[in-house]
Amino acid sequence: MGVQENSVKTKWSSGGESRRGGGGLTLASTGNKTCPLDVVQEQNEVSNGLTLMFSPVNPKKGVIRVSTDHNIEFSAATICVQSTVWKLEYDESSGQWFFTTGWVEGNLGRGTLSNQFKIEKYEDDNNLVFCPTV
């Protein structure tokens, strides 16, 4: 699943092999706000996007496993003074869920459920899902 950075973080290109209407994942300001930056898909299919880092929410496990909780963050610097750790938020005005950044890595518990994601195998692909174990 990518290049092993150390025993508890793995880097992975967000571009993937299967392109369906766009490129990899990147950071961008959306709506009328500058920060925090949201997770968006590159419009150009040949753009690989930014490198992602997966960290197990429980670092004692020591490896990145399918069907376990992980934090996801971009391996990138931004103009915003914030982390690039992903979290799921709900937009009341549009009635839609979206991925944004600025959360804290780790800190397993009910207060941090919005930033725990899993990698699940589906047919020949790996899918990111939001379904915390806690």
C-alpha positions in Angstrom: 0.0 0.0 0.0 2.8 2.4 -0.5 6.2 3.3 1.0 6.7 2.5 4.7 7.7 5.7 6.5 8.2 4.0 9.9 6.5 1.4 11.9 3.2 3.3 12.3 2.8 5.6 9.3 2.5 4.6 5.6 2.6 7.0 2.7 0.3 6.5 -0.2 -0.3 8.4 -3.4 -3.9 9.6 -3.6 -4.0 9.3 -7.4 -4.6 5.6 -7.6 -4.7 3.5 -10.8 -8.4 3.8 -11.5 -9.4 7.3 -12.6 -13.1 8.0 -12.7 -13.7 11.6 -13.8 -10.7 13.3 -12.2 -7.2 13.0 -10.7 -5.9 12.5 -7.2 -6.8 14.3 -4.0 -5.6 17.7 -2.9 -6.3 20.6 -0.6 -8.4 23.7 -1.6 -10.4 26.5 -0.1 -14.1 26.1 -0.9 -17.0 28.4 -0.6 -16.3 31.8 1.0 -13.6 30.6 3.4 -9.8 30.5 3.1 -9.1 28.2 6.0 -9.4 25.4 6.9 -8.7 23.7 3.6 -11.0 21.0 2.3 -10.2 17.7 0.6 -11.0 17.9 -3.1 -10.4 15.9 -6.2 -8.0 17.3 -8.9 -10.1 18.1 -12.0 -7.3 17.0 -14.4 -7.1 13.2 -14.7 -3.3 13.2 -15.0 -2.8 15.1 -11.7 -1.8 12.6 -9.1 -2.7 14.8 -6.1 -0.9 15.0 -2.8 0.7 12.2 -0.9 -1.5 10.8 2.0 -0.2 9.4 5.3 -2.2 6.8 7.2 -1.6 6.5 10.9 -3.4 3.9 13.1 -5.5 5.5 15.7 -4.0 2.9 18.1 -0.2 3.2 17.4 0.5 0.2 19.6 -0.6 -2.0 16.7 2.4 -0.7 14.7 1.1 -1.4 11.2 -1.5 -0.1 8.8 -4.3 -2.8 8.5 -7.5 -3.1 6.6 -10.7 -2.7 8.7 -9.0 -0.8 11.5 -9.3 2.9 12.4 -6.8 5.3 10.9 -6.1 9.0 10.8 -5.5 10.4 7.3 -3.4 13.4 6.6 -1.8 15.0 3.6 2.0 15.1 3.5 2.0 18.8 2.6 2.6 22.3 3.9 -0.3 24.8 3.6 -0.9 28.5 3.9 -3.2 27.8 6.8 -1.8 27.5 10.3 -3.4 24.1 10.9 -2.8 20.4 10.5 -3.7 18.5 7.3 -5.4 15.7 9.3 -8.7 14.9 7.7 -12.1 15.1 9.5 -15.7 14.6 8.3 -18.0 17.6 8.7 -21.6 18.3 8.0 -22.7 21.5 6.1 -26.1 22.5 7.4 -26.8 24.8 4.5 -26.3 22.2 1.8 -27.3 19.2 3.9 -24.1 17.4 2.7 -21.1 15.8 4.4 -17.6 16.7 3.3 -13.9 16.1 4.1 -12.0 19.0 5.6 -8.7 19.3 7.5 -7.4 20.8 10.7 -8.0 18.0 13.2 -5.6 16.4 15.7 -3.9 13.0 14.9 -4.7 10.2 17.3 -6.6 10.8 20.5 -9.0 7.8 20.2 -12.4 8.5 21.8 -15.9 9.7 21.2 -14.8 13.3 20.7 -12.5 12.4 17.8 -14.8 10.1 15.8 -15.0 12.6 13.0 -11.4 11.9 12.0 -11.3 8.1 12.1 -11.4 6.2 8.8 -10.9 2.7 7.6 -9.5 1.1 4.5 -11.9 -1.7 3.3 -11.3 -4.2 0.5 -14.0 -4.1 -2.1 -13.6 -6.4 -5.1 -10.2 -5.4 -6.6 -10.1 -2.0 -5.0 -9.4 -0.5 -1.6 -12.0 2.0 -0.4 -11.8 4.6 2.3 -14.8 4.4 4.6 -16.0 6.4 7.6 -17.1 3.8 10.2 -15.3 4.3 13.5 -14.9 1.3 15.8 -15.2 3.2 19.1 
